Amino acid sequence: MYEWDTVDIVLAEDDRARFSSIYDLARDVKLHGYYGGIRLIKATIKRFVDYCDKRDIHLHDRNFSVRYETFIPRQVGLGGSSAIITATLRCLMEYYGVEIPREVATQFGPGSRKRRLGHHRRIAGSRDPSVTKGLLYMDFAQARECSMDGYKCYTYEPLDPALLPPLYVAYSEALSEPTEVFHNDIRGRTIAAMNLSSTR
């Protein structure tokens, strides 16, 4: 993120709108869905502005250009969308000199997607480690719930990464689905899974 004449979100590879053929477009949609990272950036910026407005935090009038690049595999549950949201929030905080408490920032990302994009999910803590930058113990028990700046916050305890054994990450992009496909009826899929398990 750097100062610019207008607020400019630069297209990344996942946001491209030019294709070599109709089949190239079809392959891109199958892999990335109909949306890329720009929607996440726009949602996070909107959420940041809302946060500042509610707290009477004045933002300077210098515009910016923002671009992103990511190597996190898409749609395999490794937090690629969360990384884009978190990185955008960090840039905004630095650019405008605004401090957002860590506990609130961990809830900021999910709020951006759920409230602005209509996603009806809350993966337990999926964005929290990306905000806190490390291995994290998370307690989401209702008894540990508290409120900070109007956000529900929970208990987070940083852990030493040396506690982990050697890890290997295996994934298959061929089995993945775009977020808007996989999560478009998460309630229905959950009920179906519960019904299936109860009949066994």
N, C-alpha and C positions, 0 to 999 in steps of 0.2 A: 504494500500500500504506500503510495507516495502522492504528494500534492499534484493536483491537476486542475485544468480550467473548469471542468464539469465533473460530476460524479459518474465515473466510467467503470463498468465491470467488463473486463476483457474476456472474450471467449476463450475457453480452453478446449483441448481435444474432445473432451466428453460433451461439450456444448456446441459442437460444430453444426453448421446448417448448410454446408456444401459437401456434396458426395460425388464420387466418380461415376456412379450408376444407381439405378433404382434398387439393385440388389445390395449395393453397398449401404444404402439407406436402411433397407430391411434388416441387414446384419447388425447395423449400429443400434437400431431400436430393440432388436432381440437381446443384445448385450447390455445396453444402457437404459432401456426404457425410453419414454418420450421426453424425459427431462434430464438435465445434467446438474452440475454444481451451482450454476447461477441462481437457481431458485433457492438454494440453501443460503447463499451469500445475501440475496435480497431479503430473505426472511430474517436472517440474523441482524442485518442492518436495521430493519424495521423494529425488531424487538429491542435493540440497543437504544434507538430513538425513543421508543415508548418508555423504557426504563428511566432514561434521563429526564424525559418530560414529567413523569410522575414524581420525580424527586427534585424538580426545579434546578436541574443541572444544565447550565448554559453551554452549548456546543459552539465552538468558533465557526466562522463562515468560510473557512478554506476547504474547497472541494478536494476530491482524491480520485485516483485511479487504482483499482485493485485487480489483481490477477492471481490465479492459483495453479499449482501443478501438483499432482499426487501420483504416487506409485503403489498405493494400497489397492489390492485387487478388489474389483467391484462385486457387490452382491454376494459375498461369501461370509458375512458376519464379522469382519475384521474392523469395523468402525470407520470406514472411509468417509461416510457422510458426517459422522461426528467430528472427524479430524478437520474437515472443511469448516464446519460451524465453529469449532474451538479456535482454529487459526484466525478466522475472520474476527471473532470477538476479541482476541488478543491484539490484533492490529488496530481495531477501533479504539480499544482502551488506551493503547500507546499513542495513537494519532491525536486523540482528543484529551489525553491526560485524565482519564476517568478511571477510578479504582472501583472494581466490583468485587465484593467479598468472594473468596474461593467457594464457600458453601452455596452462594447464590449462582455463581458461574457454572457450577455443576448442574444446576437446574435450568440454566439459561438455554443451553442447546436443545434439550428436549422440548422446552416451551416454544422455541423457534419453529421446530418442525410440526409439533402437534397443533399449536394454535394457529399458525399462519398457513400451514399446508394441509391441514385436515387429517393428519395421520393420527389414528386412534391406538397408540401403543406407548408403552413405557418399558423399554427393556431395562431391567434392573441394573442401573449403574453403568450402562454401556458407554456413556460420555464422561463419567466421573474420572476414570483414570487418565483420559486425554487432557482434562483440565488440570489435574493435580500432578501430572507428569511422573507416574510411577506406579509401583505395585500398591494396591489399596485394599484394605479390609472395609467392607461396607455393611452396615446394619440398617435394614429397612423396616425393622419392627415398628409397629405403630406407636409403641411406648417411647421410641427414640425420636419420633417425629417432632420437629419444631418449626417455627416460622421465622423467616428473616427477609426483610424487605418485601414481604408479601408472597414469598416463595416457600414451598414446603422443603425443608432440609432434613437431612438424616445424619447418622454418625459415620464419619470417615476416619480411618486410622491408617496412616502410611506404614508400609512394611518394608523390610530390607529385601531387595530382589534376590540377594544371595540365599534366601530361604527356599527359593524355587529349585526343583531338580532340573536337569537339562530338558528343554522342551523342543518339540517339533510341531510345526504347523502344516497340516495337509488340507487342501481344499480343491474343489473342482469348479471351474467357471462354467462348465457345460451343464451343471445341475442348478445353477443359480437362476433367480428371477428378479426382474426389476422391482424396486420397493413398491411402486404403485400397483404392481400385479400381486405380489406376495401378501401385502398387507391391506389389500382393498376390502377384505371381509375377514379381518382377524378374529372378530367375535364369532362369526359363523364357523370358521375353521376350528376354533377352540372348542366350541360346543360339539362339533362333529367328532373331534378327537376324544372328548370326554365320553360321549355316547359309545364310541367304538371300544374304549377301554372298559366300560361298565358291562359290555356284553361278553367279554372274554372270561 
